[in-house]
Amino acid sequence: MNTPSLTFSIVVAFSKNERGIGYKGTIPWSVPEDMKFFRTLTKQRKNGEPNKPNVLIMGKNTSRSLPNGGSPLPDRINICVSSTLPETIPLPHLDFFTNGSSSSINEFICINSFSKVLRYLETQQNNIGNIFVIGGEQLYKVAIHYPQCHKIYVNVISFPFRKKIPPFNTGNEDHPPIFDTFFPEINPEEYELVEETPLYPFGEQRNRVVSRFYMRIISQRVDTNNLYV
Ligand SMILES: NC(=O)c1ccc[n+]([C@@H]2O[C@H](COP(=O)([O-])OP(=O)(O)OC[C@H]3O[C@@H](n4cnc5c(N)ncnc54)[C@H](OP(=O)(O)O)[C@@H]3O)[C@@H](O)[C@H]2O)c1
């Protein structure tokens, strides 16, 4: 019997008009509901598999932008993709999460290429839950074209929004928002929008953040083990 092949999701928040995701190495807004959405989505364990932690895959710049001076995000396996950082050798067997000897890993696992990350995770599938690619631009641009990318969760941010870092501005008509990193276009021939809901159900913020959920079009989904070409 074929084991189901590995698949992953992309999670991102981008600005409505520009698909901007970052500025000067940080996320240029502060939207608590967006952060809560990210935490809940990436932390919640697969049904019936409470011992299998989820995996976050990120580029080097995003890993350095994480809170607490670029510390791995808790309760998830953090993988940093970089062609210049030394690789983690040997790559760990992730069964120590499921055999009860440890409940957390406090360091990044560093791997030199994205396809190598997927090959590694394929060998660890019995020990892990859901897999998320969390940015930034360079990694999104590569990951979105892999057939293993089955879902994209996007929070679309409409400006004006609360200013986070000067001189970033909130994007009123006179001062459009500034970005230096962007999410690639989502090709409607590859992904279909299946759900769109406001992240803030009530009040002033209601239409400022919209959660969109895209799925890869069925005929392109991976369901066998013929990966990584
Ligand atoms: N709004 C959001 O949802 C969101 C989410 C995440 C990040 N961001 C923002 O995005 C910005 C960072 O984006 P970015 O494009 O500059 O950086 P990035 O993608 O996080 O990191 C780029 C670096 O990661 C490595 N890398 C990426 N893809 C690779 C691949 N396929 N193979 C090997 N190495 C790879 C390379 O490191 P080496 O040079 O060492 O090879 C590359 O220089 C920040 O402002 C961050 O705050 C926003």
The ligand as a Gaussian input file, in Angstrom:
#p B3LYP/6-31G(d) Opt

LIG

0 1
 N        3.743000      38.946000       6.227000
 C        4.111000      37.696000       6.416000
 O        3.267000      36.790000       6.538000
 C        5.577000      37.352000       6.487000
 C        5.977000      36.042000       6.757000
 C        7.348000      35.747000       6.800000
 C        8.274000      36.739000       6.568000
 N        7.833000      38.014000       6.305000
 C        8.805000      39.081000       6.024000
 O        9.535000      38.728000       4.843000
 C       10.816000      39.338000       4.909000
 C       11.896000      38.291000       4.656000
 O       11.778000      37.776000       3.348000
 P       13.080000      37.461000       2.442000
 O       12.637000      37.077000       1.083000
 O       14.031000      38.594000       2.614000
 O       13.773000      36.268000       3.221000
 P       13.553000      34.707000       3.497000
 O       12.889000      34.015000       2.349000
 O       12.987000      34.551000       4.850000
 O       15.093000      34.274000       3.600000
 C       15.914000      34.381000       2.464000
 C       17.150000      33.552000       2.694000
 O       16.766000      32.223000       3.054000
 C       17.496000      31.269000       2.313000
 N       16.582000      30.618000       1.354000
 C       15.323000      30.972000       0.995000
 N       14.818000      30.093000       0.113000
 C       15.790000      29.170000      -0.094000
 C       15.871000      27.978000      -0.876000
 N       14.854000      27.583000      -1.664000
 N       17.019000      27.258000      -0.843000
 C       18.072000      27.642000      -0.057000
 N       18.039000      28.758000       0.725000
 C       16.916000      29.499000       0.699000
 C       18.598000      32.038000       1.630000
 O       19.645000      32.098000       2.592000
 P       21.188000      31.972000       2.146000
 O       21.506000      33.310000       1.532000
 O       21.906000      31.699000       3.419000
 O       21.252000      30.857000       1.142000
 C       17.991000      33.407000       1.439000
 O       18.949000      34.440000       1.347000
 C       10.934000      39.973000       6.299000
 O       10.606000      41.344000       6.226000
 C        9.863000      39.235000       7.089000
 O        9.382000      39.979000       8.190000
 C        6.518000      38.339000       6.267000

